[in-house]
Amino acid sequence: MNDQSLPMERIDITSKVYGKFDQNSMNLFLNKEQIGRILFTNEGNRYEFSDGFEFDQDRIFRYERAMEKNGRYVEDCDLGWC
């Protein structure tokens, strides 16, 4: 089974995201990677995120492939280390 066939999970990462102000916007980071920004305009805030991230109902989410419930290390024990 390859990773592309695994379903996507939506993970709430709101508490791990921090922001840094930059003129009329706030850049958003997860660890040290910029994942998006909030643009402050007269028409209201505009949210922009990198692929795989989403803002929904005041929360920030990351999409990632679900882990296999029965990992490959258990399925193929012919090497003797599992």
Legacy VTK file of the C-alpha trace (Angstrom):
# vtk DataFile Version 3.0
C-alpha trace
ASCII
DATASET POLYDATA
POINTS 82 float
0.000 0.000 0.000
1.536 3.354 -0.969
1.079 6.625 0.942
-1.182 8.106 -1.763
-3.863 5.495 -1.054
-4.067 6.374 2.650
-6.904 8.726 3.665
-6.172 12.302 4.727
-6.573 13.326 8.372
-7.380 16.863 9.505
-5.239 17.704 12.557
-5.955 20.753 14.749
-2.618 22.581 15.154
-3.978 25.899 16.453
-2.065 25.778 19.746
1.241 25.130 17.918
0.983 28.078 15.502
2.495 31.472 16.292
2.468 34.771 14.425
4.861 37.618 13.682
3.609 41.039 12.590
4.884 42.415 9.271
3.356 45.816 8.331
-0.269 45.068 7.285
-0.133 41.339 7.889
0.770 38.640 10.363
2.941 35.767 9.143
1.960 32.409 10.656
4.502 29.737 11.567
4.480 26.104 12.627
7.822 25.311 14.212
10.063 27.572 12.096
8.216 27.046 8.796
5.896 29.759 7.495
2.522 28.155 6.772
0.444 31.218 5.947
-0.463 34.780 6.748
-3.345 37.014 7.721
-3.669 40.188 5.657
-5.334 43.097 7.464
-7.409 45.181 5.005
-10.166 47.766 5.226
-12.558 45.087 3.932
-11.574 42.697 6.742
-8.975 40.043 7.355
-7.906 37.739 4.512
-6.351 34.372 5.350
-3.796 32.734 3.057
-2.312 29.302 3.795
0.211 26.972 2.175
-1.064 23.746 0.618
-2.127 21.273 3.285
-3.265 23.929 5.810
-6.715 25.423 6.434
-8.406 28.008 8.644
-11.922 26.968 9.731
-14.110 28.252 12.587
-11.234 30.120 14.283
-9.002 27.014 14.225
-5.970 26.134 12.075
-5.730 22.625 10.619
-3.059 20.603 8.822
-3.960 17.790 6.452
-1.707 14.740 6.470
-1.885 11.115 5.422
-3.366 8.822 8.060
-0.952 6.300 9.529
-1.660 2.671 8.864
-3.291 1.044 11.879
-1.246 -2.137 11.419
2.174 -0.839 10.494
4.330 -2.567 7.902
6.928 -3.469 10.525
4.416 -5.852 12.079
3.094 -7.282 8.805
6.490 -8.399 7.436
8.399 -9.920 10.324
10.805 -11.976 8.208
13.814 -9.886 9.368
13.303 -10.898 12.989
13.532 -7.427 14.521
9.822 -6.683 14.961
LINES 1 83
82 0 1 2 3 4 5 6 7 8 9 10 11 12 13 14 15 16 17 18 19 20 21 22 23 24 25 26 27 28 29 30 31 32 33 34 35 36 37 38 39 40 41 42 43 44 45 46 47 48 49 50 51 52 53 54 55 56 57 58 59 60 61 62 63 64 65 66 67 68 69 70 71 72 73 74 75 76 77 78 79 80 81
